[in-house]
Amino acid sequence: MSDKKKKFMQGNEACSEGALYAGSRFYAGYPITPSTEVAEILSVRLPKIGGVFMQMEDEIASICAIIGASLGGAKSLTATSGPGFSLMQEGLGFACIAEIPCVIINVMRSGPSTGFPTGPSQSDVMQAKWGTHGDHPSVVLTPATVQEIFYETVRAFNLAEIYRTPVIVLYDEIIGHMREAITLPEPGEVEVIERKKPTCKPEEYKPYAQSNGTIAPLAAYGEGYKFHVTGLYHAEDGFPTNNTKLIGEANERIVNKINKNVDKICINEEYYLDDAEIGVVAYGVSSKSAKFAVKEMRKKGVKAGLLRPKTIWPFPDKAVNKLAKQVKAILVPEMNLGQVYYEVERASRGQCEVKGIFKVDTEAIHPNQIIEEIEKFA
Amino acid sequence: METVTATKKKKKEKPVPFDYSNYIRKGKLPHIWCPGCGHGIVLKCMLRAIAETGRPNDDFALVSGIGCSSRTPGYVNFNTLHTLHGRALAFATGLKMAKPNLKVIVTTGDGDALAIGGNHFIHTCRRNLDIVIMVYNNFIYGMTSGQFSPTTLPGMIATTSRYGNIDPPFDVCKMAEAAGATFVARGTAYHYGELEKILHEAIMHKGTAVIDIIDSCPTYYGRFNKFKSPADMMEKIEKEGTVSVKQADSLPPEKLEGKLLRGVLHKKERPEYTEGYAKLIEKAGGKIVSSRQ
C-alpha cells in the first residue's frame, strides 16, 4: 500500500470515503450534529463523480429519498444522529418490508430528545434493532476506529446488496470526530458487491421470488421490468396480498434471511481471549478503553480478555455464549444505562456473572473504571 | 341550442375506442374504490393523457402514499411504487434524481398530500423538480372511513367533525403556486375531457406540476352531508361548485362567489431541479453517470 494513501482524518470523513469506495452515488440527508461532516463532504465529492447529494426537508424525507434512489438503481445512503434516526424509523421499516438496499449512518449522541447534541453516547443500540414497528430484520455494524469506519461502511453497502435490506452503521460522536491515521485502499483491494440484476424476461420477473432461501435480484425502475413495490405485505410478484399464509411466510422470510446467515454477518475481534478468565464485551468507543484495560491487566498477570463485536445486530450469541462458558465473569462497559448488557446476560445463559459498567454523562468510559471492575474478579 | 348540438357532433367525431389493456395490469382489477367514487374517472383521464405523449410505459414511474387514491399505481402497467402515508413525494424525489429520464407521476389524496405530507409537498414545489402531483381531492379521509381533512369545508360533517368542521381549508392551487410549482391547475372528475387535457399538459410540462382534482367520496362525505346520490354530489360539488377560467372572465363577481376555478391557473418558466443539478455536476467537474440516463 503506497504512503500517499495514508491519511489523517476523522471518522465521519472515513465514512464518506467508505461510501464512495463502495460505489455509492446518492446521498440524501438533513443537517444534524454530530454527523453533519458526512453530508458536507459528500456534497462536494458526489457531484465531482456525477453522483447526487440532496439536502432534504427533514430526516423522514431523507430516508424515503434514498429508498427511491435505490429503486432507481443507485447505491444510496443517509447520515444522521439520534433525533433524526427517530424520524427515520418509518422509512426504515419500509426498506425492510420492501427489501430495498440502503445504508443509514447513525453517529450517536446523548439522548433522549435533543439531549446533549455534542455529547457522545452509545444509547441507540436498541433503537437500531427495534426502532421501527413490526418484526423486521436488523443489520447493525459498530466500528471502533477511524480505519474501521471506512471498512464497515463498505461492508454495510455490501451486506445491503447481498441481503436486499437496510444496513445501519452505528458509531458515536467520539469516533465520528476523532482523527486517526487511516490507509485508504486502492480500488479492487477491498471487495465491493454490486447489485444483482434480473436476467429473466420482464414478464417472468418476480421481485420477491423465493426458493431455498435465495434472495431475488432487484431490478431498477426504467429498465424494462415495470414492477410494483409496496409497504403492504405482498406476494412474490410484489402485489399486495390478504393471504394470511403468504403474509406469515413473508414476515418470517425477511427476518430469517438475516437470522440464518448470522455466521456470515457477525464479525468479532478477539483480544487475549484464548486463556481469559475474566471477559469484557465492548463495542465502539468503549472497546478502546476496554482494550487498554485488558492490556494493563495482562501486564499485571491478570487473565482478562476482550470480545469486540463489529456487528452488534444480529447479536453474536454464539461468541458470547462460548465466552460465558470459559470465564468467571463478563463485564460490559457501554455509554448508556444498559442495552448490550442485557443481551450479553441473555446469551450467557447463567454460565457466569455478567456486570455492566454504564456511563451517561457524555464522558467516555475511562480504562481505570474497567480496570477497577476487572480487579474485583481477579 | 344550435351551438350545443354542434359541439356534441364535433365531440362524436373524436375517436372514442381506446385500448386500456396496455395500461391496466392484467388480473389486478377490480379496484378497491366504492361505487360512485370518482377515482376511476381520474384514472381513465390519466391513462389517456399518458397515452397521448406517445412515450413507452417504461418511461413512467407512478409513486403514491397511503389512501384510496394511492392505490392507483397497483393497477397500472408502469414502474410503480406504493409508499408510506404522506411520503410519496420524498420517495419520488429520490427516484427522479437517480433516474432523471423517468417521468414521475405522484397520485395522492388531500390528506396524504397536504396534512401528513404537507412539508414534502411545499418543498417539492419549491425545488421545481419535474414531478406531476395529482391530488385526488375528495375533502375527506376515505380509507380510514371519513375523517375531516385539510380541504374539508367549514361546517361539513365527518366522523371526527360531528358538530361541523371548524378547521379552515387549504386551497391546493394557491398553496402550490406560493410554494413555487410552475404548473398549477384544477380539474374535476365530472369534467373528464377537460381533465385529460390538463393532465396531458401537466405531463408535458418541465417542472413541478400540481393538479387539484376535485373528486367525490359518496360513501362518507356524501352520506354524512346529505347528498342524495353520487351523481347529485358530482353535480353540486364538481359541476355547480366550479367554473372554468375562461367562463370566469365573462361572469360578474357575484356569480363566482364560493366557486372554485377550473383550468390551468398558473404556468411559469423557472429552472427545473434535475437540469439545475446537471449544471451543478458540470460546475463541479463531474460527468453524468450512465445509470442516471
Interface residues (C-beta under 8 A of the other chain):
Chain A: R25 F26 A28 V44 P47 K48 I49 G50 G51 V52 M54 M56 E57 D58 I60 A61 S62 C64 A65 I66 I67 G68 A69 S70 L71 G72 G73 A74 S76 E90 G91 F94 A220 Y221 G222 E223 G224 Y225 K226 F227 H228 V229 T230 G231 L232 F239 P240
Chain B: R25 K28 N57 D58 D59 A61 V63 P73 G74 N77 F78 N79 T80 L81 H82 T83 L84 R87 L89 A90 F91 A92 T93 G94 L95 K96 M97 A98 K99 N101 L102 N119 H120 H123 Y277 L280 I281 K283 A284 G285 G286 K287 I288 V289 S291 R292
